[in-house]
Amino acid sequence: MTYTMNIEQIKSLLARFYEGQTTPEEERLLADFFRREDVPEDLQQDKQLFLLLVQASDRSEERRVGKECEGMC
């Protein structure tokens, strides 16, 4: 997926994320944006927080899948 949103759209989407109103697709857009090297300085703290949340979510999903596999593998 390529990044085509401007910074104001990202900020708006980020505000919706913090309010719990984003879809999984919108969260993927944010993740793609924050994985970039050229995130503006005023979004660096959001980048750190967002990537930590994504990382924690990924670990949680890995544990869930691992537990499901234990019963089937």
Wavefront OBJ file of the C-alpha trace (Angstrom):
o trace
v 0.000 0.000 0.000
v 1.410 3.359 -0.911
v 1.118 6.433 1.234
v -0.987 9.098 -0.441
v -2.472 11.024 2.507
v -1.260 14.458 3.509
v -0.160 15.303 7.044
v -3.475 16.912 7.996
v -5.323 13.761 6.929
v -2.904 11.670 9.000
v -3.471 13.916 12.034
v -7.232 13.621 11.603
v -6.996 9.848 11.299
v -4.706 9.726 14.330
v -7.246 11.688 16.385
v -9.917 9.188 15.350
v -7.556 6.347 16.322
v -7.113 7.782 19.814
v -10.904 7.994 20.085
v -11.232 4.328 19.070
v -13.034 5.162 15.832
v -10.698 3.809 13.154
v -11.173 0.730 11.025
v -8.478 -1.951 10.670
v -7.721 -0.569 7.188
v -7.244 2.951 8.572
v -4.965 1.571 11.277
v -2.897 -0.140 8.570
v -2.590 3.238 6.818
v -1.334 4.793 10.053
v 1.089 1.921 10.622
v 2.466 2.298 7.093
v 2.886 6.027 7.630
v 4.627 5.672 10.988
v 7.024 3.020 9.685
v 8.499 5.642 7.360
v 11.732 7.419 8.198
v 10.484 10.898 7.265
v 7.725 11.352 9.868
v 7.510 15.034 10.861
v 9.030 16.032 14.187
v 5.657 16.969 15.708
v 4.442 13.389 15.148
v 7.502 11.574 16.526
v 5.905 10.858 19.923
v 2.781 9.565 18.204
v 5.006 7.406 15.998
v 6.691 5.813 18.990
v 3.408 5.170 20.777
v 1.621 3.880 17.694
v 4.420 1.487 16.743
v 4.571 0.167 20.317
v 0.825 -0.474 20.217
v 1.113 -2.228 16.844
v 4.001 -4.320 18.146
v 2.029 -5.327 21.257
v -0.981 -6.194 19.124
v 1.176 -8.333 16.827
v 2.594 -10.233 19.821
v -0.885 -10.784 21.220
v -2.057 -12.167 17.866
v 0.989 -14.471 17.679
v 0.206 -15.876 21.146
v -3.453 -16.389 20.223
v -2.571 -18.215 17.022
v 0.037 -20.280 18.869
v -2.511 -21.401 21.439
v -5.010 -22.295 18.704
v -2.336 -24.285 16.907
v -1.461 -26.265 20.064
v -4.847 -27.898 19.997
v -4.726 -28.636 16.290
v -1.048 -29.320 15.487
l 1 2 3 4 5 6 7 8 9 10 11 12 13 14 15 16 17 18 19 20 21 22 23 24 25 26 27 28 29 30 31 32 33 34 35 36 37 38 39 40 41 42 43 44 45 46 47 48 49 50 51 52 53 54 55 56 57 58 59 60 61 62 63 64 65 66 67 68 69 70 71 72 73
